[in-house]
Amino acid sequence: RIIRRTLDALGDYPVPVYLLPGNHDPLDATSVYRSRDFVAARPENVIVLEDAGVVRVRDGVSLVAAPWTTKRPLSDLVTDQIAGLEASDDIRIVVGHGGVDALSPNDDPSIVGAASLEVAVADHLVDYVALGDRHSVTSVGDSGRVWYSGAPEVTAFDHVETAPGNVLEVTLTRDAESTIQVTPHRVGQWAFRTIREDVNGADDITRLRDLLAAIGDKSRTVVQLSLVGTIGVADEVALTDVLEEF
């Protein structure tokens, strides 16, 4: 049901939709993209980037795809693809997945090297790098051309994710002066709020109630409370009433 509803929605888009296999949906033998339901219901405008390399979208525009074919790649798949590029007049958009060493340094062989992305942008080999992995909108480096769009819906509390629930609209030109404009659009319908408060008496409980009352769209907001303090029996009753109310 989820696969078919998703493909029905994507099929209504007036433009091609490209899907890149990543760590949760690698293109292995059990891939969702090879399932009977997906194959049967996939609209013509939905294209899975099954093969690594350059994919022509239309004249003057190409994607450079770095799909995952396993849960544990043994190299930096994005840099592997950039290394094979030659100069081109096309607008090139790299689509890849994984953590970036500048943000999450570790010894995972699949981690994406930020330096290689910056060099590719500076040398005009690529015009934009669209990455998946982080769930919050995140710009990488100083070029303004390497971004995580984040998850389109909230997946964790706000002390974990700072800017989830967005998509990025990216406008690129390559003419006398190559330009880029990146605009986030809020599409997520949920909010996960963390509220930390000291509670030591009636005034603090009133303040907490006011904080909860001020939250908009309560039916789609999940609140995680962290309350610290000491209260008496009467205040505990008042606090319980507030929590039950909300």
Secondary structure as GFF3:
##gff-version 3
##sequence-region A 1 246
A	DSSP	alpha_helix	2	11	.	.	.	ID=ss1
A	DSSP	beta_strand	17	19	.	.	.	ID=ss2
A	DSSP	three_ten_helix	32	34	.	.	.	ID=ss3
A	DSSP	alpha_helix	36	41	.	.	.	ID=ss4
A	DSSP	beta_strand	46	48	.	.	.	ID=ss5
A	DSSP	beta_strand	53	58	.	.	.	ID=ss6
A	DSSP	beta_strand	61	65	.	.	.	ID=ss7
A	DSSP	alpha_helix	77	83	.	.	.	ID=ss8
A	DSSP	beta_strand	91	97	.	.	.	ID=ss9
A	DSSP	alpha_helix	114	122	.	.	.	ID=ss10
A	DSSP	beta_strand	128	132	.	.	.	ID=ss11
A	DSSP	beta_strand	138	139	.	.	.	ID=ss12
A	DSSP	beta_strand	146	148	.	.	.	ID=ss13
A	DSSP	beta_strand	166	173	.	.	.	ID=ss14
A	DSSP	beta_strand	179	186	.	.	.	ID=ss15
A	DSSP	beta_strand	191	198	.	.	.	ID=ss16
A	DSSP	alpha_helix	202	213	.	.	.	ID=ss17
A	DSSP	three_ten_helix	218	220	.	.	.	ID=ss18
A	DSSP	beta_strand	221	228	.	.	.	ID=ss19
A	DSSP	alpha_helix	233	245	.	.	.	ID=ss20
###
